């Protein structure tokens, strides 16, 4: 792969907000939730990165994308759950599994691969990873995204020290479960 294409890939991996803004401007997407457009953006970027950089991860990505469809079919046919319950369960799956998977693959794994291939230092990777994760969340979460700075920094350092994207994804899944449970408890108090 040429250095030019690798640099272009690095820009889009670092700043997925560019694609997010483009998707947001397309009229057929204007009725979707911001989180759906964001997840779609990450899926497109990760899929492209997989095709270009690491085809082994592509199999994992395809399995993760197909899991919710199979699970929804299972719930609908065997458990006779109504559409509202199915949508709620799909939202939980997106929050707890899909967002952590695609965010970590984009903001950590592929960004790390690209910076290594371009001989960019680990410190610069950590700064890029932290800031790109934060700025992307700032786009659709606003000021509440500031908590993501510390989390993102920790995730980037964890990847560098452990060299395990699976560990980083699991930590993110656990973090999202804790946030989800906290929000549930706050709702019950009201």
N, C-alpha and C positions, 0 to 999 in steps of 0.2 A: 504494500500500500504506500502511496506517495505521501510525503510530509504534508503537502497541501491538503489532501483529503483527510488525513489524520487530524490536522489542525481544525478543519471545518467540523469534523465529528466531535472534537473536544469542545468547540464553542457551543454546539447544540446540546451536548451532554451536560456541560456546565450551566447553561442557561436555557433550560427547557421552557422557560416563560416565553421565549420567542415563538415557539410552536404553539404554546397555550394561547397566546394573544391572537395568532393567526387562526387557530381553530375557533376561538371565541368570535371572530369577525365573520365567519362563514354562517350564512343565514340558517342552514339546516341544523346547526348546532346551538342556535340561540335559545332553544326551549329546554336544553339540558341543564342540569345542575352544574355549578362550577366544579364541584368535586368529580363529577363524571367526565367533564372535559379534561380536567387535570389528570385523572387516571388514564384516559385515552391517550393523552400526550405522552405519559410515561410508557405506556404499552408500545406506542409507535417507536419511540426512541430506543427502548430496550430491544425491541424486535430488530430494528436496524443495526444496533450495536452487536446483537447476537449474530446476525448474518455476516457482518464484516469482521468481527473480532473473535468471537468464541461460539462456535456452532453447538458445542456440548450444552451450554446454558439454554439454548433455544428449545431443546426437548423439555427441560424443566419448565420453561415459560409456557410452552404450549399445554403441558399437563395442567399447570395452575389455571390457565385460561379456560380449559375444558371442565375442570372440576366443578365450578359453580353451576354450569349448565347441566351436567349429569346429576348433581345433587338436587337442583330445582325440579328436574324431571322425576327423580325418585320421590321427593316430597309430594309433588302434585299427584302422581299416579298411585303410589302405595299408601301415603298418609292422608290423601284427600284434603290437603291444606288449601285454604282459599288464597287468592292472589295477594291480598294485603300481608298475610303472614309470610308468603314466599318472598315478597319484596323486602320485608323487614329482615328476614334471614339473609338475603343476598346483601343487604346493606351492612349487616354485621360482618359477613365474610369479607366484603370489600375493605372495611375498616380494619379488621383484625389480621387479615392475611394478604390481600392484594396490594394495598398501599405500602405496607412494609417491604414486601417482596420487590415491587417495581421501583420504589424509592431507593432502596439499598443497592439494587442492581445498577441503577442509573447514577446516583450521587456518590456511591462508594466504589463498587466493583469496576464498572466500565470507565469511570473517571480515573480510577487508580491505574487501570491497564493503559489508558491513553497517555497519562502523564509519564508512566514508566517508559512507554515506547518513544516518547518525545524527549526522554532524559530530563524531565522536570523533577525537581527535588521533592522529597517526601513532605517537607514543610509547606511548600507551595500547594501540593495536593491537599493537605489538611486544611489550609486556608480556603482553597477553591471549593472543596467539598462542603465545608462549614457554611461559607457565604452563599453558595448556590442553593443549598437546601433551605437556608433561612430566607433568601430573597424570593424563592419560588413560593414558600409558604406565606410570605408577606403579601404576595399578589392576591391570594384568596382568603387569608385569615386575618389580615390587617395586623394591628398592633399586638394582638395576642401571640403572634408568631415569635416574639422575642425569646420565649422559653426554648424555642427550637435551636437557638445558638449553642447553648451548652450541650444539649442532647446531640446535635450534629457533630460538634467537636469531639465528643466522647466516642461517637460511632466511627468517625474517621481514624482516630487514634487506635481504637479497638481493631479495626481492619489492618492497620499497619503492623501492630504488635502481634496479632494472632494469625494474620494472613488467611483468615477463614471468613468468607462471605456468609456461610451458613450461620456461624455464631452471631454475626452482625445482624442478620435477618431475624434470628430468634430473639435477640435482645429487643429489636424494634417491635416484634410481635408482642412480647411481654409488656413492653411500654404501652402499646396501644390497648392491650387488655386492661391494664391498670387504669388508664385514662377512661376507657369505656365503663369500667365498674364504678369509678368515681362519679362519672356523669349520671349513671343509673341511681347511685345513692343520693345525689343531689336532687334528682327528679322526684324520688320517693319522699324526700323531706318536705317538698312543697305540697 
